[in-house]
């Protein structure tokens, strides 16, 4: 069968959505980056700061599910525009003098706007690329997150050190508004959508079957572990560098980008290698499922070594390697779900998947804050928190290896005969 051509303009949209995710993660990282100044100015205990980190996710999952069903009926172009506008406007109250309650409310609103972001962006990209060509653009999309941190951290940290953490939030608001203008002018809806006649003839699968399929459950379980590590990085990595290891705020800004640089390399390689394996006949079980889940186990084992080594350099290296390996799962899960989900239901399924795994973001920062506050020393608290992270990563990776079978899932749910690759 001849491969379907990629429509003209697909890579331009991919780049714009890459920038969309870049802004998204710059918004996420700013609280963790400014963690020590915020805790100092507002006189926050570790548990309160953990609550602040978790508050971002209070409405995150609910918004993701609601918007997921909306994009089944409304063009993603307009939904993405509204989401980005919410992000931008939620930043500006922090420019002035604020208390803990105002900061908390603004983070909750921001989380509601950002909850649907990745799933809607992925749904948008899949309207520009056929199934066999989706892994690499998905990898590029997800790397907006890494580059959002890599680019934003030095710039925002300079603002924090030389001016104030308040202005860092304001800068993000301005950048968000610039993206809104660019998307309004250049953003378009992809042409790879079904006609009304095709949509009428499309066989819909009950959501219960889709959401209880082993691959859907496996994607949620595996990505939950990865997102636990990611949300700790967003909230607690910079405070760990400053308060746990004794670095200055200026030094910590540069150290904080290291996991994201390594993670970006891992994710881009995963996207490229996955498509290469599929082109050579490897099933999506191997080229997507195993390739995404196995690094979680390895990453967890590496992080588990953290409390048993000495020296801040080695501890940072283990944390960078362990957390960076987790990114592979973000590249492979959306395409796996897209393999067996009808187009008219894909937006909702991707959104529900995102809503479930990002629950880790609501739990992990608070758990870390509670562990730190109750530990004998601050460093002991961090080490216990990272050990919990390591266990969750290993378990999630094992569940992924057990459950991720997208090629057989497609055959079972759609009634089609499974394609037999050269290599299983």
C-alpha positions, 0 to 999 in steps of 0.5 A: 500500500502506498504511503499517504502524502503529508499535506503542504503546511504540516511542518509549519503547523508543527513548529507553531504547536512546538512553540505552543508547548514551549510556552506551556512548559515555561509557564509550568517551570516558573514556580519551581524556578522561583521556589526559594524566593517565593518561599522566602518572600511569602514565608512558606513551609515545604508543605505549603509550597508543595500544595502550590505546586500541586494546585496547578493540577486541581482543575487540570484533568477536569478541563482536559476531559471537558475540552477533549469532548469539545474538540470532537465537534469544534475546530482545534484551531479555535480551542488552542487560541482560547487556551493560550489566551487563558495562560497569558492572562493568568500570569499578569496578577503576579506582577504586583504584590500578591499573597499565597491565596492569589498565587494559588488561585492563579495557578489553578486557573492556569492549570485549567487552561493548560490541562487540555494543551498536549492532547488538543495539540496532538489531535491537531497535528494528527489532522496533518500527518497520516498514522505511519508518519505521526511519531516524529511530529509527536516527538517534536511537539513534546519537545516543546516542553523540554525547549520551553525549560531549556530556553526559559530557565536562563532567561527567567532566572536572569529576571528573578536574580536581577529584578524579581520573581514577579516580573518573570510571571509578567514576561511569560504573559507577554510571550503568551500573547505573542503566540496568540497573535501568531496562531490567529494569523497562521494557524489552520485546521488540518485537511486529514479529517473525514468527510461528513459521509465518511463520518456517518459511516465510521464505526464508533467503538463504545468509550467503555471498550476504548477506556478499558482496553489494555493499551489505554490502561497501559498508557495511563499507568506508564505515563503516570510514572513519567509525569510523577518524575516530571512534576517533581522536576517542575516544582522541586528540582531547583529548590533541591539544587539550592537548599539540598545541595547548596548551590546559589540561585544563579548556579541553580538556573543553569543546573536546572536545564540539564535534565531537559537537555538530556530528555530532549535528546532522548525524545527526539531519538525515540521519535526517529528510531520508532519510525525507523523500526516501523519502516523496517517492519517492526510491529507497533508493540515493539516500535512504540510499546517496548521502546516507550516503557523499557526506559522507565524501568531503567530510569527508576533504577538509576534514580534509586541509586541517588541516596547511596552515592556521595557528591553533588555532581554524581547525584545531579548526574543520576537525577538527570539520567534517570528523569531524562529517560522517562520522556520516551513514553510521551512520544509513543502513547498518543500514536498508539491510542490513535491506532485503534481510536476512531477519528471522531472519538480521538480527541476525547480519548487523548484528553481522558488519557492526559487527564488520568496520567497528569493526576501524578502532578497533583500528588507528587509535589505535595508528597515531596513537600510532606516528606521533606517537612517531616524528615530529620534533615532537608536532604534526607527528605529529598532523598526519600522523595526521590526514592518514592519516585524511583519505585513508581517509575519501575512499577509503571514501566513494568505495567507498560511492558505488560499492557502495551499491545496497540497492534493487537488492540486495533485488530480486536476493537475494529474487527480487522485482521492484524497486520503481521510484520516481519518482526514482532 
